[in-house]
């Protein structure tokens, strides 16, 4: 357990949080929520020891280890696998298979593990840092936007990994569905205070809304009451006969608390401008082929039709060609073969993350919006700036001083400035906080034109997608249906390349070479996960049952003490029966837990033995 008491932090006169107090108990997985710039990352840096608070204390148990993903990309080993193994605890320093399992889940292929870390893109290097932290198995894991550089299959793997995390976790992510599936509690930074609740984000925000409604009703009632008291005092102050009553009300008025009206919090609030479209079919793709290398095509013979109001989502692993396809549809790339044909009345709006480089540093936010479209006047530009949370003088800030998230909002603003009837969106939720993602989701849903979007956010996929372009294996296919139907009918296949009965690669002496040993190990790891996973899942449920019933048992014992003090025989008898039932249930669950732990040990042993033997062969 860790505890934080009366923690305060400010930057340049802006108070991030004031007198914050909370605890993280054993095995709690806590989602940290709050708007961008309100102190989420700062809090994680304080816990990690990289930042000092202005005031307050932070207590951790002795020998308690905290792990967080470093933003510094500095590697010391020659291969990805060796670098990943630097994260292993000293007692597990030779257990390469554990690191291999994590790297595989994060999207590294068997061949990738023998490559140099500096040969990969920045996104994959961040994944390698994440793998090192996961392999270290700290008591408390701190994760700040871990899904930003992950594709959908890696996100699903990390989600399952964190659900089985044996220690404590504090997670920041803009992906609401990912957070809600992982966390047991939600900790929010809101109006410079912190509040922790059991449950997911939906429960937290519902409680916040209820509290603010109660606060506002109380404030209005108090104002009404104050006016009535002030009126009484002014009317009867001169009446000697009512002097005592007047003085009583004067004292009451002095004691009444002043409730200030809550300041409206800024959030994205916008809609896309729509260009009218007279036809039914907006876009036709026929026989589309493209590849940066002739022998390695990313897209082959793709056919796709998009109607005037379709919602098409492009999904798949990173590096397979999703963004490339969007660029082909936007006309930013020319196909090797095939056609992309738009209706003559089609008007596209294109949002791409890398386009932030097209922003002019010397311009202000307002100027960037103004220069987007010829027909934009200053008032419309200011309105769009306000919708993107650049209100007042903030609209005059130069692009060169903006953060990555702020530049992303400027790019969204430029998209709002241009009327369109088809939106092409490449990962639009990156750099947005959870509230802004909700606003974007609502704006896309309300847009009367077509939307073609690359996204790994499963909440967006479930709520928006009507048709999918799926990059899986070496194929690109069109699935005509929702994301849920895709999961039910096709789903994400295991792409780690592990098979049985394949030819064995050997070296000159007839021994299995390193690549073959890796392939065998990958197969063992995958089979171990499939076999042991259900047992681990049931263990988790049984432990939750025990924890819940032990809390009930403690409550019943307190009530029994109270009943004994009151001498209530009927209540004592009733509580005795409940205590007996509760204790019997706990005993049965402990028996089941013991059986499952034995089953887990027996089931996992052969796999661990095989992996140990492969390790001895130099794999």
N, C-alpha and C positions, 0 to 999 in steps of 0.2 A: 504494500500500500504506500502511495505517496500522498502528501498533503501540502496544499498551498494556502497560506493564510495572509489576508490583508495585502494582496499584491497590487501594486500600482505602477503604471508606466505612462510616460508622456514623451512626445517628440515635438519640439519646436512650438510649444504652447498647446498642442492638440493632445487631449487626454484620451489614451486608448482604452484603459480600464482603471478602475479606482476601487481599492479595498476589496479585491476579488478573493474569495475563499471557496475552495472545493477540495474533494479527495478523489483519487483514483484507487479503487479497491481491487483486490486480487481478481484476475481474469476478466476484468471489465474492458470492453472495447468501446472507446468513446469517440463519437463523431464531433469535431469542433466546427461550429458554424458561425457565420457572421459576415457582414458585408466586406468587400475589398477595402483595405485601408483601415479596418477597425481593430487590427492587432492579432489576428490568428497566427500568422507566421512569427510575429514577435514573441508571442507566448511560447511557441515551440522552441524558439531560440533561447529563451530564458531557461526552460526546462532542460535543454541540451547543454546549458552552460556557456553558450556563445554570446549571451546578452545578459546584462545585469538590470534588475528592476530598480525603480526609484525608491520603492519601499516594499516591505513585506518579507515573508520567509517561505522557504521551500525545503521540505523534509523528505528524505528518501531513506529506506532501510540500509543497513550496513551491507556492503558487497552487492548492492543493487546496480545492475548494468542498464544503461540507457543507450539505445541505438537509433541513429537518424541518418538519412541519406545526405551525404556531403554534396554540395553544389560545385566543389572543386574537382575537376576531372584530371587527376594525377595518378598514373599507373606505373608500377615498378616491375611487373613481370612480363614475360615474352608472349604469353598466350592468355586468351580469355579465361580458360579453365584455371590456370595457375593464379591469375589475378583474383578470380572468384574465391579460390581456396584460402587467400589471405584473410578472409572474413571468418573462417572457421575457428571455434574455440580451440585452445591448445590441446584439450583432451580428444578432439576429433580431427586433428590436423591432417590425418591421412585418409579421411573419408571423402574422397573426391566425388563419389556417387551422389552425395547429398547436394553438392554444389551443381553437379550436372543436372539433377532433377529440377533445381530452381532455374538454372539458365535455360533449360528446355522449355519450361513453363513460360518464361519471359520472351520466348520467340527466337532463341539462338539455336541454330541447327548443329548437328554433330560436327560438321565441317567448320562451323564458326568457332568452335571451342579451341581449335588449334591455331586460329588467326591472332594477330597482334591486336591488342585493345585499341591502339591509335588508328587502326585501319577502318574503324567503324564511324558512323555518323554520331553527332552529339547526342541524339536521342537514344541510340543503342549504348553509348558510353554511360548515360544516366541510368539505363537499365542495369548495366554491370555494377554500378555503385549500389543500386537497390538490391541486387543479388547478394552482394557482400554483406549488407546489413541483415538480410533475411537469414543468411547462412550463419551469422554470428549468434543467433538465438538470444538476443538481449531480454532482460526482464520486461522492459518497457520499450515498445517500438513507436517511433514518431515518424509519421508519413505525411508529407505536404504535397498534395496533388500528384499522387503516384501514377495516375492513369493518363497523364498528359502526353506521354511518349509511347503509350502502349496501344496495340491494336486490339480488336474486340476479343479474339481468342485468348490473348495474354491477360486482358482485363478479367475475363471469366475465370482464368486460372488463379490470378491473384486474389480474386474475390473468395474462391474456395479455400485458398491457402490461409487467408486471414480469418475466415470463419472457424478454422481449426487451430488458430494461434493459441498456444498454451499460456502465454503471459498477458501483459497489459498492452493496450494499443491506444494511441491518440491519432486520429485520422482527419486530415483536411482534404476535401475534394468538392468540386463543383457538380459532380455526377451524383444526383440525389438517389437514383436507384441503386447505384453501387454502395453508397454509404448506408442506405436503409437495410440492405441485405447483410452487411458486415457488423454493424454496431449493436451493442446492448444498451448504450446510454448516449444521450446527446448533451453536449456542453455548448452553450451559446454565449457569444459576446454581443450584448445588446444594450444600447444606450449607456456605454461605459461600465456596465456591470456584467457579471458572469452568473449563469444559472445552469445547473446540471439536473437533467431529468432522466428517469429510466424510460427507455423506448426510443423510437426512431424520430426522424425530423418532422414527420407529420404531427406526432403527438406534441413535440416541442413547440412548433409554430402555432398549433391550436391553443396551447396553454398561454403563449405570449399574447395572442389576439384576445383571449378571454380576460387576461390580466389588464390589458390596456382598455378594454371596454369597461371593466369594473372601475378602473382608475378614473376614466372620463366621467362616468355616471356619478362617482363620489365627488369629483371636482365640481360638477354642475350643481349637485345637491348642496354642497358646502357653500358655494357662491350664493345660492338662493337663500340659504339659512343665514349667511352673514348679512345680506341685504335686509332681511326681516329683522334681525337683531339691531342693526344700525338704525333702521326706521323707528323701532321701539324706543331706542335710546334718545334719538333726536326729538321724538314727540313728547316724551314724558320726563326728560331730564329736569325740567323746572318744577315738576310736581313733587312736593315734599312728602306727600303721602305714599308715593311710589319709589322713594329714594333707594330703599333696599333692593327692590326688583331691578332698578336701573343699574345699580352697582354690580349686582349678580350677573347681569348680561354683559356689562363692561368686562368683567373678569372672564366670562365664557368666551367673548370675542378675542381677548388677548391670548387665550389658550388654543384657539382653533388653528390648525395647521394650514399653511398656505400651499395649495396644490397648483403648481404652474401647469399651463396648458402644454401638452406634449408637442414637441417640435416634429413636424412631418419629415420623415426620413426620405432622402433622395433614392430613387430607383429608376432603372430603365423603364420607360413607358412610351411605346412607339408603335407605329404601323407602317408597313411598306406601301409606297405609292404604286398604284396599279395603272397600267396602260391597257385600254380596252382591247379585246381580242375577238374577232368576229366568227372564227371557225371552231371546229371541234378538235382537229388534230394539229398540234403545235410543232412537233419534231418527229422526224423519221431517221433512224440510223440503219444503214444497210451494208453488210459485209465489211464492217470496220476492222481494219488491221493496223497494228502499230507496235513497233519495238525499237529501242535505241540501238540494238544489235540485231542484224538479220537472222542470226541463228537462235536468238532468244526473244521471241515475240511476247509482249505483255498482253496484247489483246488480239484475238483471231476470230474473224468472221462474226462479229457481234451484230445482232439485229435487235432494234429497240424502237418502240413507238411511244410517244408521250402525248397525252391528251391535254386539253386546255387547263384542267384543274387537278392533274395527277400529282401524287406525292411519291417520288421515286427516291429510294435511299441506296447508296452504293456502299457495300460492306465487304470486309475481308481483312487479311493480314496486311501489315505494313510492307511496303516495297513491292507489292504485287501489281500496282498500276491504277489505283483508285483515283488519285489526284491527276494522274496522266489522262485518264478518261475524262475527267471534268474539264481539263484544259482542251482536250479535243472537242468536247461539246461547246466550249466557250469560244472556239476558234483561235485560241492562243497557241495551239499546235496543229500541224497539218498531218492527216493520216498517211500511212504508207500506202494503204489501199482502202477502198470503200468510200462511203459518203455520209455526211451529216447534213441533213436538209431541214431548214427551218421554214415555217410558213412566212410569206412576205411581211405579215403584220407582227411577227414575233419581235419582242424587245427583251434582251437579256440583261440581268443584273448579276455580276460575278463577284463573289467574295472568296479570296484566297489568303491564307495566313502569310505567305511569303510576300504578298503585295505591300506590306507595310514599308518595304524598302522603296516603294514608289512615292511615299510621302516626302514632301519638301521640308527639310529641317527649319528653314528660315520663315516658313509660313506659320500663321496662327491656326488654331483649330477651325475658327470661323472661316478663314480664307480657304482652307482645304475644302470645306463644304461648298463654299461659293464657286470655286473653280471646277466643281464636279460636272455641272450642267449649265448650259448657257442661260436658261430661263429662270435661274434661282435668284431671288432677291435677298436682301440682307435680313429681312424679317423671317423668311422661311429658313435661312441658314441658322439664325439665332434659335428658332424653334427646334430645329434638329439638334443643335448643340445642347440645348436644354434637355431634350429627350435622351441624349447620350451622357447626361450628368455633367455637362460642361456649362454650368449656369453662370450668368453675370460675367465677371472678369475672367473666370476660368476659360471662357471661349476665346480669350486673347492670348492664352498660353502658347508658346512656340512648340512646334512638334519635337524639336531637339531635346526638350526637357521632360517629355512624357515617358511614362513607364511602358513596358510591353503591353500590359493590359489596357492602358489608356489609348495607345496607338491602335489596338484592335477595335476599340470603341469608335475611333475616328473612321476606320475603314467601314464599320457598320453604318455610321452616319452618312458616308459617301454613297453607300448602297441605298439608304433611305431617300437621298436627294434625287435619285434617278427613277422616273416611272418605268416599270417593267411588267411583263406578263409571264416571265419565267425567271426564277431565282436559281442560280448555281452557287451552292454554298459548300465550302471546304472546311470542315471542322469548325463551325462558327462558335461553339461553346468554349473553346480554349481561351483562357484569361478572363472569363466571366465568373462572377460569384453565383451562388445558387439562386438568389433572387433574380439576378439578371438573366440566368438561363430560363427561369420560369417565364419572364417577360418575353424573351425571344421565342420560346415555344408557343406562347399565345399569339404572337405576331405572325409566325409562320402558319399557324392553324387558321388564322383569320384571313390570310392573303388569298384573294380570289383567283389568282393565276396558278401556274404550275411551279413545283419546287423539285429540284434535283439536288440531293445533298449527300456528301460524304460525312459519315459520323460513326463513332464507336459508342455513343451514348445510348444505352439500351432503353432508357425511358423515352427518348425521342423516337427510337425505332418502334417501340410498342404503340405509341400514341399517334404517330404520323404516317408511317410507311404503309403504302397500298401496293407497291411494286418494288422489287429488289433487284439490283444488279450485284451478283455474288461472285467475288474473286475467291476461289477455293481450289487448292491443288494447283494444277496447271491450266485450269479452265476458267472462263468467264461466262456465266449463265444468267439468264433473266428468269426470275421467279415471280409469277403473277399472283400475289397474295400478300397477306400481312406478315410481320416478323414472327408473330406467335405461330402462325401456320407453317412458316419455314422451319422453325425449331422443331415442330411436331413431325413434319414430313421428311425433312432432310437433316437439319442440325449441323453442328460444326464437327467435322471429321477430325480424328487424331492425325496430325500431319508430321509426326516426329520421324516417320520413315521406318519405324520398327516393324519388321516382319519376321515370320518364321519360315524355315525351309529355303532360305535364299542361299546362293553360292557363298562359300566362305573365302574371304581374302586372307592370304597367308604371305609370310615373308619367304626369303630364300631357304630358310631352314625348315620350312613347313609349319612354323608356328603362326598362330593368328596374329595379324598385324594390329597396330594401334587402332586404325579405323574400324576394323571388324569387331574388336573388343568393345569399342564405344557403341557400335550398333547393337550388339548383344546386350550391353548394359542398359541401353535405352529401352529395349524390349522388356527387360526384367523390371525396371523402374515403373514402366507403364502398367505392367501386369500386377505389380505389388500395390500400386495405387488403386486399381480397380477392385482388387481382392480385399484389401485392408480398409478401404474407404468406408464401406457400409458399417463395419464394426466401430470405427472411430466416430462415425456419426451417431450411432446408438449410445456410445459411451457419453457423448456430449449431452444427449437428451436425458440420460439417467442422472448425470451429475446435476443438470438443471432441476430435475424433479427433486433430488435430495436437498438442494439449496433452498428451493421454494418451500418444501415441507418442514425443513428445519426452522425456517422463519416462522411458519405457522405454529410449530411446536413451542417456540419461544413466546409467541403471543399468548397461546393457551396457558402456559405456565404463569405468565403475568396475571392473566384473568383468574386463574385458580387461587393465586395469592390474595387477590382482591376479594374473591368470593369467600375465602376462609376468614378474612378479617371482618366481612359483613355478616358471617354466620349464615349464609344462604345455602341450605342443604340441597335444595332442588338444583341450583346452579352448579354446586360442587359435583353432584351426580352426573349432570349433563356434560360438564367439562371433563370429568374422569373418562367417560366413554369416548369423547373426542380425542383426548390425549392418547388413549389406548389404540384407537384406530390410526391416528397419525404416526405413532411410534412404530406400529406394526408395518405400515406402508414404508417408512424409512428403512426398517430392517430388511424388508424384501428388496428394496431398490439397491441397498448395499450388497446384498447377496448377488443380485443380478450384475452389479458393477464388478464384483470379484470374478464372476464367470466370464464377463466380457474381457476383462484385463488378461485373464488366462488365455482366452481364445485369441486375443490380439497378439500376445506373445508367441503362441504356438503357430499362428497363421503367418506372422511376419518373419519368423526365424529362418525358414528355407530361403526366402528371398534375400535376407541380410547375409546368409551364408554364401549364396551365389555371388553376391556383390563383393563380399570379402575375398572370395577366391579370385575373381576377376581383378581385384585390386592387387593381389599378390602376383598376378601375371604381368603387371606393369601397365594396366589400363588406366 
